[in-house]
Amino acid sequence: MKSSTVVWRLLVVSLPLAICILSRAQAPVSNLEFESSDTRLAQAFAWAKTQALAYAHGDSDPVGPWYEAALPGRDAFCMRDVTHQTTGAAALGLYAQNRNMLERFAAAVSPGRDWAGYWEIDKLGHPSAADYANDNDFWYNLPANFDVLDGIVRMWRWTGDSSYLNDAAFQRFFRATATDYVAAWGLQPELILKRPRLMNQRLPQGKFVEARGIPSYSEGEKDFNVGVDLLAAEYRAFESLRLLATRSDDTEATQSYADTATKLLWIVEHKAWSEKERHFMGFFSQDGSTHGSGDAMVLYFGATKDPSHIRAALSYIESEPYLKNIGIEEESYLAQIFYRYGEKNAAYERILDLTRADKERRDYPEVSFSVIGAMVTGMMGVEVDEAGGAEGSLVHSLSRLLRESDSATLRGLRVRDKLVDLEHDGNRKSVLTNRSKGTIHWEAAFPGRVPVLMVNGKKVRATVSADALLSPVSWIVADVPAGATVSVMRP
């Protein structure tokens, strides 16, 4: 990621969006609608939805259903961008696009590329010539396998599509990433800090030989051997693998994945954290020295559990010097991060900044998709539990509206095989309507310690738990039958 010392790679100049729209078949549509008493939020959503759908394609291209997730006009999708864009795309109902692109990436990993895949795939289904010459000469950022793995598991949770877990391409990808990929690139927790910067180079020179296995998503400097974002992404991938192993009652694999995740978390918390500078450093050199900032990706991947570290890292990425020195790609992660950790003012500011008409590079596809994702999962607090199945999905909500007087409504949100409407009035009241067949189990949550909540006017004892910063959250689970509307509010 870009820090004050890192510059993101720009290979081509963006083409006008109109060219993209005119040059392809009819774009997919979305049922998702948003209304708010805050007209600026409503305008931000309207722009983001229109822009994101303008980049979405049906199955008329050889690659199948897809959306642009690279520089506009390149007609391609990149591993990092896609994985970040999947949440917004799922909220828009672009299930087929997410499924197709993630499978393309998973199927591409190969021992001939040391278990890397294709960093970028074009609309013909080929590795993009902008990043690939041959199996010995191609561009690849090592966090990608781990990031994509976590994205696959997140999309399984959101959609309930069991093929994300059971199809051969995904199963092979899980196994290869957890074993062969880690071994090929020296990413074992015991070895990772001492690995050389570049490994598996097969040619003395070529177009991409210095980028065949960059140990970070950062691309503007070379004086490091491990990026903290790589550690954070690997931690999250092994946590996702642990979840799948637990679901399968594979106790041996569960323990193995948990052990690896714990070791990676320890490195981030104890080696990447700078007590002197009060934030997470971004890069390790082989001599053990650190520099830069890794805070955004550590928080994004949830690779810190220490509340004091989380608060300090949040303060760092809210600071003016940091915000002035990041690019559009890194900024596109921030609203979702801020919402997750309760920094709703900072999240709101990023949404308005990303969507303002004069924002430079606002047309980068990641921006619009990330705004949708942040508003749905962050501001409206929508999450989908992986345990939902034949008996119904567990949909979580938590209002993070800016002001108590604000109201917001999502309509036509697709979660699994359901369509729901969700309304928040400040953080006082939430209403869910089930517009589909079957019952939805709704976990309605509210910030703070509230002993009793009112469910359709009746008192129900609430459960109180803690968020990542150990702040109390009160919630109940209500059944919402097909066609029904249920309201939950503070007394």
Salt bridges, closest charged atoms under 4 A:
GLU35 OE2 - ARG411 NH1 2.98
ASP38 OD1 - ARG40 NE 3.99
ASP38 OD2 - ARG403 NH2 3.01
ASP61 OD2 - HIS57 ND1 3.63
GLU68 OE2 - HIS57 NE2 3.46
ASP75 OD2 - LYS123 NZ 3.57
ASP81 OD1 - ARG80 NH2 3.23
GLU103 OE1 - ARG99 NH1 2.68
ASP114 OD2 - ARG202 NH2 3.21
ASP114 OD2 - ARG212 NH1 2.82
GLU120 OE1 - ARG74 NH1 2.80
ASP131 OD1 - ARG9 NH2 3.24
ASP131 OD2 - ARG74 NH1 3.81
ASP135 OD1 - ARG113 NH1 2.88
ASP150 OD2 - ARG154 NE 3.28
ASP161 OD2 - ARG99 NE 3.84
ASP167 OD2 - ARG99 NH2 2.43
GLU190 OE2 - LYS263 NZ 2.87
GLU219 OE1 - ARG9 NE 3.53
GLU221 OE2 - HIS291 NE2 2.69
ASP223 OD1 - HIS291 NE2 3.64
GLU239 OE2 - ARG242 NE 3.14
GLU269 OE1 - HIS309 ND1 2.76
GLU275 OE2 - ARG278 NH1 2.57
GLU277 OE1 - HIS279 NE2 3.44
ASP295 OD2 - HIS279 ND1 2.85
ASP306 OD2 - HIS309 NE2 3.70
GLU320 OE2 - LYS324 NZ 2.97
GLU329 OE2 - ARG361 NH2 3.21
GLU331 OE2 - ARG350 NH1 2.76
GLU331 OE1 - LYS359 NZ 2.83
ASP353 OD2 - ARG350 NH1 3.28
ASP353 OD1 - ARG356 NE 2.84
ASP353 OD2 - LYS359 NZ 2.68
ASP358 OD1 - ARG356 NH1 2.84
GLU366 OE2 - ARG80 NH1 2.73
GLU366 OE2 - HIS84 ND1 2.60
GLU386 OE1 - ARG157 NH2 3.02
GLU404 OE2 - ARG428 NH1 3.05
ASP406 OD1 - ARG403 NE 3.26
ASP417 OD1 - LYS418 NZ 2.96
ASP421 OD1 - ARG435 NH1 3.14
GLU443 OE2 - HIS396 ND1 2.65
ASP479 OD1 - HIS441 ND1 2.68
